[in-house]
Amino acid sequence: MDAYTPEHACEVALYRTWIAEVYARSGELDAARAALHTAHKTG
């Protein structure tokens, strides 16, 4: 996702929320929080 340009910030943030959901469903809550934090900074 680092290759996306700033014009795609919304899409990148959305993808990161999907990653966070996968982490949360698998019980990796710290990783989920980190992905959400990164998504918030991106979007």
PQR file with spaces between the fields and no chain letter, atoms N, CA, C, O and H, PARSE charges and radii, in Angstrom:
ATOM       1  N    MET     1       0.814   -1.188    0.000 -0.4000 1.5000
ATOM       2  CA   MET     1       0.000    0.000    0.000 -0.0000 2.0000
ATOM       3  C    MET     1       0.862    1.257    0.000  0.5500 1.7000
ATOM       4  O    MET     1       0.376    2.348   -0.299 -0.5500 1.4000
ATOM       5  N    ASP     2       2.121    1.106    0.330 -0.4000 1.5000
ATOM       6  CA   ASP     2       2.997    2.278    0.358 -0.0000 2.0000
ATOM       7  C    ASP     2       3.195    2.885   -1.021  0.5500 1.7000
ATOM       8  O    ASP     2       3.601    4.041   -1.139 -0.5500 1.4000
ATOM       9  H    ASP     2       2.515    0.219    0.573  0.4000 1.0000
ATOM      10  N    ALA     3       2.911    2.112   -2.065 -0.4000 1.5000
ATOM      11  CA   ALA     3       3.100    2.612   -3.427 -0.0000 2.0000
ATOM      12  C    ALA     3       1.958    3.523   -3.889  0.5500 1.7000
ATOM      13  O    ALA     3       2.085    4.207   -4.904 -0.5500 1.4000
ATOM      14  H    ALA     3       2.581    1.173   -1.969  0.4000 1.0000
ATOM      15  N    TYR     4       0.848    3.535   -3.153 -0.4000 1.5000
ATOM      16  CA   TYR     4      -0.266    4.389   -3.532 -0.0000 2.0000
ATOM      17  C    TYR     4       0.094    5.858   -3.336  0.5500 1.7000
ATOM      18  O    TYR     4       0.805    6.215   -2.396 -0.5500 1.4000
ATOM      19  H    TYR     4       0.744    2.979   -2.328  0.4000 1.0000
ATOM      20  N    THR     5      -0.399    6.692   -4.220 -0.4000 1.5000
ATOM      21  CA   THR     5      -0.160    8.121   -4.120 -0.0000 2.0000
ATOM      22  C    THR     5      -1.119    8.749   -3.105  0.5500 1.7000
ATOM      23  O    THR     5      -2.121    8.133   -2.742 -0.5500 1.4000
ATOM      24  H    THR     5      -0.977    6.402   -4.983  0.4000 1.0000
ATOM      25  N    PRO     6      -0.822    9.963   -2.646 -0.5600 1.5000
ATOM      26  CA   PRO     6      -1.707   10.621   -1.674  0.2800 2.0000
ATOM      27  C    PRO     6      -3.148   10.780   -2.167  0.5500 1.7000
ATOM      28  O    PRO     6      -4.067   10.896   -1.357 -0.5500 1.4000
ATOM      29  N    GLU     7      -3.349   10.788   -3.467 -0.4000 1.5000
ATOM      30  CA   GLU     7      -4.713   10.907   -3.997 -0.0000 2.0000
ATOM      31  C    GLU     7      -5.566    9.679   -3.653  0.5500 1.7000
ATOM      32  O    GLU     7      -6.790    9.721   -3.776 -0.5500 1.4000
ATOM      33  H    GLU     7      -2.603   10.694   -4.125  0.4000 1.0000
ATOM      34  N    HIS     8      -4.935    8.607   -3.233 -0.4000 1.5000
ATOM      35  CA   HIS     8      -5.655    7.377   -2.907 -0.0000 2.0000
ATOM      36  C    HIS     8      -5.727    7.128   -1.403  0.5500 1.7000
ATOM      37  O    HIS     8      -5.889    5.987   -0.970 -0.5500 1.4000
ATOM      38  H    HIS     8      -3.941    8.572   -3.133  0.4000 1.0000
ATOM      39  N    ALA     9      -5.609    8.177   -0.616 -0.4000 1.5000
ATOM      40  CA   ALA     9      -5.584    8.037    0.847 -0.0000 2.0000
ATOM      41  C    ALA     9      -6.842    7.364    1.385  0.5500 1.7000
ATOM      42  O    ALA     9      -6.757    6.549    2.304 -0.5500 1.4000
ATOM      43  H    ALA     9      -5.477    9.103   -0.968  0.4000 1.0000
ATOM      44  N    CYS    10      -7.991    7.687    0.836 -0.4000 1.5000
ATOM      45  CA   CYS    10      -9.239    7.084    1.324 -0.0000 2.0000
ATOM      46  C    CYS    10      -9.258    5.579    1.077  0.5500 1.7000
ATOM      47  O    CYS    10      -9.676    4.808    1.940 -0.5500 1.4000
ATOM      48  H    CYS    10      -8.060    8.348    0.089  0.4000 1.0000
ATOM      49  N    GLU    11      -8.809    5.168   -0.096 -0.4000 1.5000
ATOM      50  CA   GLU    11      -8.772    3.742   -0.405 -0.0000 2.0000
ATOM      51  C    GLU    11      -7.798    3.011    0.506  0.5500 1.7000
ATOM      52  O    GLU    11      -8.096    1.923    0.999 -0.5500 1.4000
ATOM      53  H    GLU    11      -8.470    5.795   -0.797  0.4000 1.0000
ATOM      54  N    VAL    12      -6.633    3.609    0.728 -0.4000 1.5000
ATOM      55  CA   VAL    12      -5.635    2.992    1.600 -0.0000 2.0000
ATOM      56  C    VAL    12      -6.181    2.860    3.021  0.5500 1.7000
ATOM      57  O    VAL    12      -6.002    1.824    3.661 -0.5500 1.4000
ATOM      58  H    VAL    12      -6.391    4.492    0.327  0.4000 1.0000
ATOM      59  N    ALA    13      -6.839    3.893    3.511 -0.4000 1.5000
ATOM      60  CA   ALA    13      -7.423    3.836    4.851 -0.0000 2.0000
ATOM      61  C    ALA    13      -8.476    2.733    4.927  0.5500 1.7000
ATOM      62  O    ALA    13      -8.545    2.012    5.923 -0.5500 1.4000
ATOM      63  H    ALA    13      -6.985    4.734    2.991  0.4000 1.0000
ATOM      64  N    LEU    14      -9.285    2.599    3.900 -0.4000 1.5000
ATOM      65  CA   LEU    14     -10.293    1.541    3.874 -0.0000 2.0000
ATOM      66  C    LEU    14      -9.637    0.167    3.901  0.5500 1.7000
ATOM      67  O    LEU    14     -10.061   -0.706    4.658 -0.5500 1.4000
ATOM      68  H    LEU    14      -9.229    3.185    3.092  0.4000 1.0000
ATOM      69  N    TYR    15      -8.618   -0.033    3.092 -0.4000 1.5000
ATOM      70  CA   TYR    15      -7.914   -1.320    3.073 -0.0000 2.0000
ATOM      71  C    TYR    15      -7.336   -1.638    4.446  0.5500 1.7000
ATOM      72  O    TYR    15      -7.373   -2.783    4.897 -0.5500 1.4000
ATOM      73  H    TYR    15      -8.274    0.676    2.476  0.4000 1.0000
ATOM      74  N    ARG    16      -6.805   -0.617    5.103 -0.4000 1.5000
ATOM      75  CA   ARG    16      -6.221   -0.850    6.421 -0.0000 2.0000
ATOM      76  C    ARG    16      -7.287   -1.220    7.454  0.5500 1.7000
ATOM      77  O    ARG    16      -7.003   -1.977    8.383 -0.5500 1.4000
ATOM      78  H    ARG    16      -6.775    0.313    4.737  0.4000 1.0000
ATOM      79  N    THR    17      -8.502   -0.703    7.307 -0.4000 1.5000
ATOM      80  CA   THR    17      -9.572   -1.118    8.224 -0.0000 2.0000
ATOM      81  C    THR    17      -9.942   -2.575    7.984  0.5500 1.7000
ATOM      82  O    THR    17     -10.285   -3.291    8.925 -0.5500 1.4000
ATOM      83  H    THR    17      -8.733   -0.089    6.553  0.4000 1.0000
ATOM      84  N    TRP    18      -9.876   -3.013    6.744 -0.4000 1.5000
ATOM      85  CA   TRP    18     -10.130   -4.429    6.452 -0.0000 2.0000
ATOM      86  C    TRP    18      -9.057   -5.302    7.089  0.5500 1.7000
ATOM      87  O    TRP    18      -9.355   -6.362    7.640 -0.5500 1.4000
ATOM      88  H    TRP    18      -9.598   -2.431    5.980  0.4000 1.0000
ATOM      89  N    ILE    19      -7.819   -4.856    7.013 -0.4000 1.5000
ATOM      90  CA   ILE    19      -6.724   -5.592    7.646 -0.0000 2.0000
ATOM      91  C    ILE    19      -6.950   -5.645    9.156  0.5500 1.7000
ATOM      92  O    ILE    19      -6.753   -6.686    9.782 -0.5500 1.4000
ATOM      93  H    ILE    19      -7.577   -3.995    6.565  0.4000 1.0000
ATOM      94  N    ALA    20      -7.362   -4.527    9.732 -0.4000 1.5000
ATOM      95  CA   ALA    20      -7.634   -4.485   11.168 -0.0000 2.0000
ATOM      96  C    ALA    20      -8.739   -5.470   11.542  0.5500 1.7000
ATOM      97  O    ALA    20      -8.656   -6.131   12.577 -0.5500 1.4000
ATOM      98  H    ALA    20      -7.523   -3.681    9.223  0.4000 1.0000
ATOM      99  N    GLU    21      -9.754   -5.569   10.720 -0.4000 1.5000
ATOM     100  CA   GLU    21     -10.843   -6.504   11.001 -0.0000 2.0000
ATOM     101  C    GLU    21     -10.335   -7.945   11.006  0.5500 1.7000
ATOM     102  O    GLU    21     -10.705   -8.732   11.877 -0.5500 1.4000
ATOM     103  H    GLU    21      -9.821   -5.031    9.879  0.4000 1.0000
ATOM     104  N    VAL    22      -9.501   -8.284   10.048 -0.4000 1.5000
ATOM     105  CA   VAL    22      -8.948   -9.644    9.997 -0.0000 2.0000
ATOM     106  C    VAL    22      -8.129   -9.925   11.254  0.5500 1.7000
ATOM     107  O    VAL    22      -8.244  -10.996   11.851 -0.5500 1.4000
ATOM     108  H    VAL    22      -9.201   -7.644    9.341  0.4000 1.0000
ATOM     109  N    TYR    23      -7.303   -8.962   11.652 -0.4000 1.5000
ATOM     110  CA   TYR    23      -6.537   -9.136   12.875 -0.0000 2.0000
ATOM     111  C    TYR    23      -7.455   -9.329   14.080  0.5500 1.7000
ATOM     112  O    TYR    23      -7.226  -10.217   14.901 -0.5500 1.4000
ATOM     113  H    TYR    23      -7.210   -8.092   11.168  0.4000 1.0000
ATOM     114  N    ALA    24      -8.481   -8.509   14.186 -0.4000 1.5000
ATOM     115  CA   ALA    24      -9.393   -8.589   15.327 -0.0000 2.0000
ATOM     116  C    ALA    24     -10.112   -9.932   15.365  0.5500 1.7000
ATOM     117  O    ALA    24     -10.253  -10.533   16.430 -0.5500 1.4000
ATOM     118  H    ALA    24      -8.668   -7.788   13.519  0.4000 1.0000
ATOM     119  N    ARG    25     -10.561  -10.397   14.222 -0.4000 1.5000
ATOM     120  CA   ARG    25     -11.268  -11.685   14.177 -0.0000 2.0000
ATOM     121  C    ARG    25     -10.372  -12.858   14.539  0.5500 1.7000
ATOM     122  O    ARG    25     -10.842  -13.889   15.020 -0.5500 1.4000
ATOM     123  H    ARG    25     -10.446   -9.908   13.357  0.4000 1.0000
ATOM     124  N    SER    26      -9.069  -12.689   14.301 -0.4000 1.5000
ATOM     125  CA   SER    26      -8.138  -13.771   14.627 -0.0000 2.0000
ATOM     126  C    SER    26      -7.556  -13.628   16.036  0.5500 1.7000
ATOM     127  O    SER    26      -6.707  -14.417   16.450 -0.5500 1.4000
ATOM     128  H    SER    26      -8.687  -11.852   13.910  0.4000 1.0000
ATOM     129  N    GLY    27      -8.025  -12.608   16.766 -0.4000 1.5000
ATOM     130  CA   GLY    27      -7.599  -12.429   18.140 -0.0000 2.0000
ATOM     131  C    GLY    27      -6.338  -11.609   18.307  0.5500 1.7000
ATOM     132  O    GLY    27      -5.839  -11.472   19.424 -0.5500 1.4000
ATOM     133  H    GLY    27      -8.715  -11.967   16.429  0.4000 1.0000
ATOM     134  N    GLU    28      -5.812  -11.063   17.231 -0.4000 1.5000
ATOM     135  CA   GLU    28      -4.606  -10.237   17.282 -0.0000 2.0000
ATOM     136  C    GLU    28      -5.016   -8.781   17.516  0.5500 1.7000
ATOM     137  O    GLU    28      -4.963   -7.953   16.607 -0.5500 1.4000
ATOM     138  H    GLU    28      -6.218  -11.175   16.323  0.4000 1.0000
ATOM     139  N    LEU    29      -5.421   -8.490   18.742 -0.4000 1.5000
ATOM     140  CA   LEU    29      -6.004   -7.183   19.032 -0.0000 2.0000
ATOM     141  C    LEU    29      -4.980   -6.046   18.987  0.5500 1.7000
ATOM     142  O    LEU    29      -5.313   -4.937   18.569 -0.5500 1.4000
ATOM     143  H    LEU    29      -5.463   -9.163   19.480  0.4000 1.0000
ATOM     144  N    ASP    30      -3.763   -6.300   19.404 -0.4000 1.5000
ATOM     145  CA   ASP    30      -2.741   -5.250   19.319 -0.0000 2.0000
ATOM     146  C    ASP    30      -2.470   -4.895   17.859  0.5500 1.7000
ATOM     147  O    ASP    30      -2.334   -3.719   17.518 -0.5500 1.4000
ATOM     148  H    ASP    30      -3.493   -7.201   19.743  0.4000 1.0000
ATOM     149  N    ALA    31      -2.391   -5.902   17.003 -0.4000 1.5000
ATOM     150  CA   ALA    31      -2.171   -5.651   15.576 -0.0000 2.0000
ATOM     151  C    ALA    31      -3.373   -4.920   14.975  0.5500 1.7000
ATOM     152  O    ALA    31      -3.206   -4.050   14.120 -0.5500 1.4000
ATOM     153  H    ALA    31      -2.501   -6.857   17.280  0.4000 1.0000
ATOM     154  N    ALA    32      -4.571   -5.265   15.415 -0.4000 1.5000
ATOM     155  CA   ALA    32      -5.778   -4.595   14.932 -0.0000 2.0000
ATOM     156  C    ALA    32      -5.758   -3.124   15.320  0.5500 1.7000
ATOM     157  O    ALA    32      -6.073   -2.255   14.505 -0.5500 1.4000
ATOM     158  H    ALA    32      -4.707   -5.971   16.110  0.4000 1.0000
ATOM     159  N    ARG    33      -5.389   -2.848   16.564 -0.4000 1.5000
ATOM     160  CA   ARG    33      -5.306   -1.447   17.017 -0.0000 2.0000
ATOM     161  C    ARG    33      -4.272   -0.677   16.212  0.5500 1.7000
ATOM     162  O    ARG    33      -4.507    0.467   15.821 -0.5500 1.4000
ATOM     163  H    ARG    33      -5.134   -3.553   17.225  0.4000 1.0000
ATOM     164  N    ALA    34      -3.137   -1.297   15.965 -0.4000 1.5000
ATOM     165  CA   ALA    34      -2.085   -0.635   15.198 -0.0000 2.0000
ATOM     166  C    ALA    34      -2.551   -0.342   13.769  0.5500 1.7000
ATOM     167  O    ALA    34      -2.265    0.725   13.226 -0.5500 1.4000
ATOM     168  H    ALA    34      -2.946   -2.226   16.282  0.4000 1.0000
ATOM     169  N    ALA    35      -3.264   -1.288   13.166 -0.4000 1.5000
ATOM     170  CA   ALA    35      -3.766   -1.077   11.795 -0.0000 2.0000
ATOM     171  C    ALA    35      -4.793    0.046   11.778  0.5500 1.7000
ATOM     172  O    ALA    35      -4.805    0.855   10.851 -0.5500 1.4000
ATOM     173  H    ALA    35      -3.496   -2.155   13.606  0.4000 1.0000
ATOM     174  N    LEU    36      -5.653    0.107   12.787 -0.4000 1.5000
ATOM     175  CA   LEU    36      -6.635    1.196   12.855 -0.0000 2.0000
ATOM     176  C    LEU    36      -5.957    2.543   13.077  0.5500 1.7000
ATOM     177  O    LEU    36      -6.349    3.554   12.495 -0.5500 1.4000
ATOM     178  H    LEU    36      -5.643   -0.551   13.541  0.4000 1.0000
ATOM     179  N    HIS    37      -4.950    2.540   13.915 -0.4000 1.5000
ATOM     180  CA   HIS    37      -4.213    3.785   14.154 -0.0000 2.0000
ATOM     181  C    HIS    37      -3.576    4.281   12.847  0.5500 1.7000
ATOM     182  O    HIS    37      -3.627    5.472   12.542 -0.5500 1.4000
ATOM     183  H    HIS    37      -4.631    1.718   14.388  0.4000 1.0000
ATOM     184  N    THR    38      -2.990    3.378   12.095 -0.4000 1.5000
ATOM     185  CA   THR    38      -2.378    3.743   10.823 -0.0000 2.0000
ATOM     186  C    THR    38      -3.443    4.209    9.831  0.5500 1.7000
ATOM     187  O    THR    38      -3.224    5.165    9.088 -0.5500 1.4000
ATOM     188  H    THR    38      -2.948    2.410   12.344  0.4000 1.0000
ATOM     189  N    ALA    39      -4.594    3.537    9.818 -0.4000 1.5000
ATOM     190  CA   ALA    39      -5.684    3.939    8.921 -0.0000 2.0000
ATOM     191  C    ALA    39      -6.157    5.348    9.262  0.5500 1.7000
ATOM     192  O    ALA    39      -6.448    6.145    8.370 -0.5500 1.4000
ATOM     193  H    ALA    39      -4.773    2.760   10.422  0.4000 1.0000
ATOM     194  N    HIS    40      -6.231    5.647   10.545 -0.4000 1.5000
ATOM     195  CA   HIS    40      -6.686    6.979   10.962 -0.0000 2.0000
ATOM     196  C    HIS    40      -5.702    8.052   10.514  0.5500 1.7000
ATOM     197  O    HIS    40      -6.113    9.128   10.080 -0.5500 1.4000
ATOM     198  H    HIS    40      -5.995    4.999   11.270  0.4000 1.0000
ATOM     199  N    LYS    41      -4.414    7.770   10.616 -0.4000 1.5000
ATOM     200  CA   LYS    41      -3.407    8.735   10.172 -0.0000 2.0000
ATOM     201  C    LYS    41      -3.415    8.890    8.658  0.5500 1.7000
ATOM     202  O    LYS    41      -3.110    9.965    8.142 -0.5500 1.4000
ATOM     203  H    LYS    41      -4.079    6.896   10.968  0.4000 1.0000
ATOM     204  N    THR    42      -3.763    7.821    7.939 -0.4000 1.5000
ATOM     205  CA   THR    42      -3.769    7.838    6.464 -0.0000 2.0000
ATOM     206  C    THR    42      -4.963    8.627    5.937  0.5500 1.7000
ATOM     207  O    THR    42      -4.828    9.467    5.047 -0.5500 1.4000
ATOM     208  H    THR    42      -4.011    6.947    8.357  0.4000 1.0000
ATOM     209  N    GLY    43      -6.131    8.341    6.503 -0.4000 1.5000
ATOM     210  CA   GLY    43      -7.360    8.923    5.977 -0.0000 2.0000
ATOM     211  C    GLY    43      -7.568   10.281    6.466  0.5500 1.7000
ATOM     212  O    GLY    43      -8.563   10.918    6.117 -0.5500 1.4000
ATOM     213  H    GLY    43      -6.241    7.659    7.226  0.4000 1.0000
